[in-house]
Amino acid sequence: MKKIGFIGLGIMGKPMSKNLLKAGYSLVVFDLNKPAVEEVVAAGGEAGSSPKDVASKSDVIITMLPNSPHVKEVVLGANGVIDGAKAGSIVIDMSSIAPLVSREIGEKLAEKNIRFMDAPVSGGEPKAIDGTLSIMVGAKEADFEECVPILKCMGASAVLCGDVGAGNVTKLANQIIVAVNIAAMSEALVLATKAGVDPESVYKAIRGGLAGSTVLDAKAPLVMARKFDPGFRINLHIKDLNNILETGHEVGAPLPLSASVMEMMQSLKVDGHGDKDHGGLVMFYEKLANTQVKKD
């Protein structure tokens, strides 16, 4: 069984790494957050001293980090993965970053005969905990097939979307649909509330029809219960929307709906809500309409 290195033990990475341990993999981990490392070590992992050290002890190195600069630093920087990884090993970046950065990292690693896959995930903390994430992969087919057993320890599905970079393009498409869905849901529920109709009744009436969605079922009950603890922070969706808009500009794809939702989320960030769940987008509309969506 392959030995796995795991770098990045945040909200998502920590439960993902624990699921690999539960599946019987040998794991060496690194994070700047020492309590997170200690928690995974207590679950059966081994602590590495740096990304280079983790890579030197691993056949497969997984990174789960906040954004493009962090992944570049950990993989290509001083004491980085590139300096410790053996020829023929595989780096799987499961962060959500800019696709062009994924391709750049893949090219640099290929110069040292180190394979690379971008494999961002969707599902948030609850699905990271129960191992049912959706994983979108950009890789060579042979590399993907080799790593499917590892990915399936963390996700309910792993789909090869194309060569390196395709995973993150798919994740950006996912994040557009999620953001616009939340905005549409928020706009609709604020309209219903302002018009004097119980938003919970509206939700129950429409969820089985064409307007129904996974987003609606996940977020509407939380909004009406005023629960905005972060499953996925507004600040992180702003990060994704920034990557979305930059990529759109680079490839020549105008994205007017994404740009609109970005400005809504920026407004909420200014109001101090950046660390709330992205379902908190409803507060943007509530402020405009001077009303609040909640159960009767």
N, C-alpha and C positions, 0 to 999 in steps of 0.2 A: 504494500500500500504506500502511495506517495506521501512524503513528508511535506506539510504545507506551512508556509509562512503567511502571517496575517498582520498587515500594518494598517492601523486606524480602527480604534475600538470605541467609537462614538455610539450615538443612539442606535444606529443600524449595525455597525461593525461588531459590536460586543455580542449581541445575540446571534449574529451570523457565525461568528467564530465558535460560540458555544455549541451551535448545531453541528459544526464539523467535528468537534470533540465527541459529541453524543453519537455521531456516526462511526466513531472509532479511529479517526485520523489523528496522527501525531502532529502537534501544532506548536510552532514557535511564533511569538507575537511581539509587537512593538507599538507603543503609543507614548506621546509626551505626558499623557494623563496616567500617573503611576497607580492610583487606586483602580483604574479600569484594567491595567495590566495585572495587578494583584488578584483581581476578581477572576480573570480568565485563567491565571496560573492555579488558583484554588480549585478551578473546575477541571484541571488536568493539563493545562498548557505549560509551555516553557517560555521564559522571558528572554528576548533578544536585547542586545545593547544598542543597536542601531539598525536602520534599514539594510545596510551592507551586511551586518552580522546575521540578520534574519535570512537574507537571500543566500548567504553562504551555507546555511544549514537546511535549505529547502529545495525541493524539486519543482514546486509550484508556489509562486508568491502572489498573494492577493492583496490589493490595496483598496481601502474604502475611506476616502478622504473628502474634504469639503468642496474643493474646486480645482480648476486647472493648475494654478500656480503651486498648490500643495502637492499635486501628483508629480509635476515636473521636478520639484525639489526632492521629493522622496525617492523618485526613480532615477533621475539623472544628476542630482546634486552631489555635494560632498558627502562621503560615506553613504552613498545612495545604493539602491538595488543593483544598478548597472555595474557597480564595482565589486559586488559580492556574488552575483548570480553565475551559476555554471553554464557553459555552452550547452544548448539544448533544453535548458529549463524554460518554464513558461511563466510570464507575468500576466495576471488577470486583474485589470483595473475595473473595479465594480462601482467606482465613483461616477457621478453624473457631471461630465465636463464637456468642453467644446470639442466637437468631432475632429477639427483640424489639429488640435493639440494631441488627441489620441493617435492620429496618423504620424505626427512628428515624433512622439515617444516610440511608437512602433518601429519607425525607420532607424532611430538611434540604437535601439536594442538589437535590431536585425544585423547591424554592423558587427556586433559581438556574438552573433549566432544565438541570441536569446529571443525566444518566441513571445508574441504579445497578443492579447485579446482585450477588447473593451466590452464590458458586460454590465452595464448599469441596470438598476433594478427599479421596480415599482411595487408599491404596497405599503410603504411606511413601516413604522415600528411594530405594529401588531403582527404583520405578516413576516417581518424579520424574526420576531420571537417564535412564531409557530412554524417557521420554515416553509411558508407558502408564497414567497415572493414571485413576481413575474420577472424573468431575466432576459434581457435583449442583448444579443451577442454580435460583435463584429470580429471575425477571425477567419483564418483558413479552415476549411471544412475538417481536415484531419485533426487539427489542434482542438477544434470544438468537440469533435466526437471523443477525443481522448479525455476531455475535461467534463463531459456531461455528468458522470457519476458524482463529481465534486459539486457541481452546480446544483444538482438535484437534492443535495443535502440542505441547501439553503432556499430553494425555490420549488414551487409547484410546477412551473414551466420554465424551459430554457429554449429560446428560439434563435437560430442562426439567421441574421438579417442581411448578411453580406460580409464583405472584407472589413478589415480594421477601420473603425470610424462609424460603421453602419449601426452598431449598437447604440452609440450616443445620438446619432441622427434620429433613430427610432424613439429613444427616451425623450428627446426634445419634442417630437410629435406628440408623444403621450402627455407631456406637460402642458402643451398648448390646449389639448382637449380637456384636461382636468381643470386648468385655470378658467377657460371660457365656460365650462359647465358650472363651476362654482359661481361665477359672475352671473350667469343666466338664472340659476337657482335663486341667488340673492335678490336679483332684480324682481323676479316673479313673487317671491314670498313677501318682500316689502310692499309690492303693489297690493297683494291680497290683504295684508295687515292694514294698510292705509285705507283700503276700501271697506274695512269692517268685516272681512271674512276670516274665519279661524285658519291660520296657516297650516295647522296640523291636518285639518279636513281637506285642504287643497292638496297637501302632500299625499294623503291617502287616496285621493281621487285620481291623481295623475300618475302615480308611480307605476301602475300596471300598463299604462299606455305608451305611446311613442315618446313622450317626454321623460319616461322613466330611464334611470341609468344607475350604474354602480356608484357614481359620484353622488347622485341625489340620495340614494339609500344610506350612504356612509355619512353624509354631511348634514342633511336636513334635520334629522333627529337631534344631532349635537347642537346645531344652531338654535333650535327651538328650546332646548334645555339650557342654553347659554353656556355651553361647555366649549371653551376655546383653548384647553390645554393642548400643547403641540403634539400632534401626530406627525405633521409636516409643517414647519414654521414658515410664516410669510417671508421672512428674510431668505430662507432657502429657495422659495419659489421665485423670489426676485432674482436670485443668482441664476436660476434656470432660465428665466425669461430674458435675462441679459445675454446668456449664451444663445438662446433662441434668436434674438434680434440680431446679434452679431453674425451668426451663421446665415440668417436670411439675407443680410446685407452682402455677405461675402459671395453667396451663390446666386444672388439676384432674385430672391423670392420675397416680395412685399408681404408683411404680416400685420395688417391693421388691427385685427382683434387682439393679438398678443400685445401690441403696443398700448392699446387702451387699458387692458388689464394690468399691465406693468405700471401705468400711471396711478391706477386705483391702489395697487399694493404699495407704491411709493408714498402715497398720501397717508395710508395707514401706518407705515413705518415712521413718518414724521410725527404722527399722533401718538407714538410710543407703543404701537401694537406689533412691532416686527417679530417678536418672539412668540406671538400667539399662533394658533393653527390657521392654515390658509382658509379654512371655513369662516374665519373672522372677516373675510372679504365682505360679508353681509353688513358689517359696521360702516363701510363706506356708503352704502345705499341708505342705511338707517339714519346716518347723519344728514344726508341730502333731504330725506323725507320727514325728518324729525319724528321718527317712530321706532319701535323695537319689535322684532319678530320673536314671539315666544308663545308657548302653549297657553290657552285660556285657563 
